[in-house]
Amino acid sequence: MLAALGAVLNRTEDPHPNAGPDAAVRIAAIGPAVAIILKDLGLEDLIVGRHGYDMALDPALPVCGDLNGIDYEALLRTRPTHVVVEWDHREKPARLARLARSLEWDVRYERLATLDQVRACAARLASQFAEELSARGRDPALLLERMDAAWSTRDADLAGAGTVLLLVGTNPPGAVGPGSFHHDVLERIGGIGALRHARAYVTMDVEDVVRLAPDAIVLVFPRPRGAPATDPTPEEINRLLGPLASRNIPAVTNGRVALIDDPLCQTASTALIDFADQLALILQRWSGHDAPNGSAGTP
């Protein structure tokens, strides 16, 4: 096995100039969310490999894995010192453990399904790479403070917006509820979720939404990376609502439907700081009895 590893390593050049071939720290960020967190901490220049569905890093970085698993040959070519992997409850890959022992890699697994897990991950990575952050003049406490501020009750009373349904799809309606990080953001900032006893993700039909009768709907539909921010017209909002647009739903009839289309808005990461701020702005307007048709906009 070690001979095969040596053959791969000896026939490759450094795949990306970020960290340089002799850098003391070279990070393979195998997960879209961990890449965003590392970038927001200020460590992007140390990343030498990425996930196939990454949306934040340089597309020229080698892909070292995706939903199908880890690409070990690609990972070996990056010559990492550290491997940070997004993982769930599945058994951890034995092959990665063997490689880590053989090549003295530091491997970290991160589960990112809740806001608390996102914050804890950021704190752990900040501690692990404290020396590198200090050398770059970066204070990770500032990012942690931004998370705490964004994911907390706002000064304005946002409950005046009424019950809010967060949709990630409309044909059929797909809603996020208790147990999801989006719903967690909604309640932490002071909003009221329309789904109270549902699962983290619920596939509904149009009649379910009619019966639920939410006072407001926020569409969480990320635009493609690199696409300009949108400010949809009422007609475009109706198009996004699909079959819901023609039904007697308070959110629709009162014009309380908004779009958040940040490319990273469906990623459990520090990108949820911006999501929380955008959502708070929407609910603040609606709590003031302003009923705009259209988008919250994205900076």
N, C-alpha and C positions, 0 to 999 in steps of 0.2 A: 504494500500500500504506500509506504513512504517513498519508494522508488517512483511510483506513478505520480505522486505529488511533486517530486523533484522535477520530473519531466515537464509537468505543466508550468512550474515556476520558472524553470530555466529557459523556456522558449518564449516567455512573454516579456514585454516591456511594460513600464508603468502605464496603466490604462487611462489615467487622467492626471493633469498637472496640479490639481487642488492641493493635496497634502505633500506632494513630492515623494520620490521613491525612497528617501531615507528619513522621512518624518517619523518622529517618535510615536505619534498618534495618528492612526489611519482608521476611520470608522466606516464600516458597512452598515448603512441604515436600511434594513430590510422591513419596511413598513411605511406607508404614506404618512401616518400620524407621527411616528417617531422622527421622521425626517423633518416635519414641520416644527416639532419641538426643538430639535437640535439646531435648526436654522434660526428660530426665534431666540434661542439662547445666545447665538452668535458663533456657532461652531461649524457653519456650512463649509468653510474652507478645509476642514479636516475630513470631510465625507468623500469616500472614494468609490462607493457602490450604493445602488438604490434599488427600490422595489419596482416591479413592472408597472404598477398603477400609481407611481409617485406623480404628484402634481406641483411640487414646490421646488425641486432641485433642478440643476442643469441637466437637460435631456441628454447631453453627451456623456453623462456618467454611465458606467456599465450597469446593466440590470442583473441583479444577483438573486432574484427570486420573484415569485408572484403567488397568486392563489393556489397554483398547482404545487408549490413547494420551492425549495432552495435550489438554485443552479450552482452546484458546487464547483464546477470548473470555472465559471465566471467569478465566483467568490474568491477562489484561489488566485486568480490573476490580479485581483485588486490588492493582494498582499495586506490584508487588514491586520491591525493590532487589536481592534475592538469590533464586535459584531452586536448590533442592537436589533432585536427581532420582535415584531408584533406577533403575539401568539394568544391563543385562546386556551380552552381546557384540554385540548388534545395532548397526547403524549409528546414530549419534546423529542426532536429527531436525534437518534443515537449517532448517526453519522457525523452530525455537526459537533456533538460532544467529543467524538474520537478525534476529529480534526483539531478541535480546540486544545485538547491535551497534547497532541503531536506538535502543533505549531505555536502553542502558548498564546492562543487568542483569549481575550476576555469576552465572554459571551453573556449578554443580558437579554432576558425575555421580559417583555412588557405587555400586559393585558390592558387595553384602553377601551373601556366600554362606558365609563362614568366620568363625571367631572372630577371626582376625588382621585380616580386613578390617573387622570391626565396631570393633575397637580403633583401627585406623588411621583410620577415618572419624571416630570420636569425637575423636581427637587433632587431626585436620585442622580439624574444625569448632570445636574449642576455640581453636585458634590463630587461625582466621579471625575469630572473634567475641570475641577476648580482651578488647577494650575494653568491650564490652557485659557480659561476664561479670564483669569487675572492678567495673563500676558497680553491679552487683547483689550484690556481695560473694560471688560464687561462685568456688570454687577447682576448676577442672576436674581437677586432679591427683587429687583425692579420688575422682572417678568412675573414672579410669584405675586407681587403686590398688584399688578395689573389683573391677574386672574382673580384674585380675591375681590377686587373692586368690581370687576365686570360681572362676577357671578354672585352678586349680593343684592339685597333689596335697595331699590333706588329711592331717592328723596321724593320724587313724584309718586302719587298713588296710581299705580298702573292697573289696579283692579277695576277701575271705571271703564276699561275697555270691554268688560264682560267676559264671557267664556270664550277661550281661544282654541281653535282647532289647527294643529300644525300638520300640513299635508306634504308628503314627499312624492305624491302621485295623485292623479285625478281620474284616470280611466283604466282600471277602476280606482276609486279613492283609496289611497294608502296613507294611514295616519300614524304618527308617533305619539306614544302615550307614556304613562308611568313606567319608569325603568329605563327610558331612553335618555341620552344626554341632552337632546333638544328639549324634551319636556322638563328635565331637571333645570335647565337654564330658565325656561319660562317661569317656573314656580319660584326659583331663587330670586329673580329680579322683581317679583311681586305680582306676576300675572296669574290668571286662573285658567287652568287647563280644562278644555271641554270634556276630555276623556278622563274619568276619575278612577275607574276600576278595570281598565283594560290592560293589555300587555304592552311591551315596549314598541311593538309594531303590529298594526291591525289592518288587514285588508277589509274594506267596507264596500257596500254598494250604495248607490245614490239614495235609496230610501233610508238607509242607516243614518246618513248625514242629515236628511230632512228631519228624521225623528230626533236626532241629537240637537238640532237647531242651534248651532253655535252662533254667538254674537259677532264673532270675528274669525277670519281664516287667514293664516299666513302660509303662503306657498314657499317651500324650501326647495328650490329648483336650481342647483348650481349651473352656471353657464360654463362653457368650455374654457380651459386655460388660455389666456391671451385674448379672449373675446372682450369687447368693451362692456362696461356696465350698462345696464338697460334701465330705461324709465318708461315702462309700458303704459300705453293708453288704456282707457276702460275697455275698448274693444279687444285689445291684446290680453288683458286680464280675463275677459270672458272666454277667449280662446283657450287660455291656460286652464281655466276651470272646467272646460269640456262640458259634459252633461249636467254638471252642478249649476252652470250659469243660468239655466232656464227654470230652476226650481225655487220654490218659496222657502228660502233659508234666510234667517235674519241677517247673517253676515253679507249675503249677496244683495238682498233688497236694500240694506242700509249703506252699501258701498264700503263695507269694512273688510276688504280683501287686499292684501299686500303681497309683494314678492320680495324674497331675499335670494339673490342669485350669485352670491360670492362663490367662486370656484371651489373653495375649501369648506363651504358651510355644512357639508355632510360628513366631515372628518372629525373624529374625537381627538382633538388636539388643542393647542393654544390658539388655533384659528377660531375657536369658539369665543374668544374674547371679543372679536369683531362681530360675530353673530349675536352675542348678548347685547352689545351696544346698539346694533341695528334694530333688534327686536324691541328693546326698551324705547327707542325713538318712535317706532310705530305705535306701541301701546300708549305712550305718553300723548301722542296726538289724538288717538281715539279716546283716551280718558278725558281729554279736554273737550269732548263732543265734536271734535273735528272728524269728518268722515271722508277722507280723500280716497278717490279711486286711483290705483296705480301702485307704484313701487316705493319701498323705503329708500331705494337707491343704494348704491355701493360706492364707497370711496375709491 
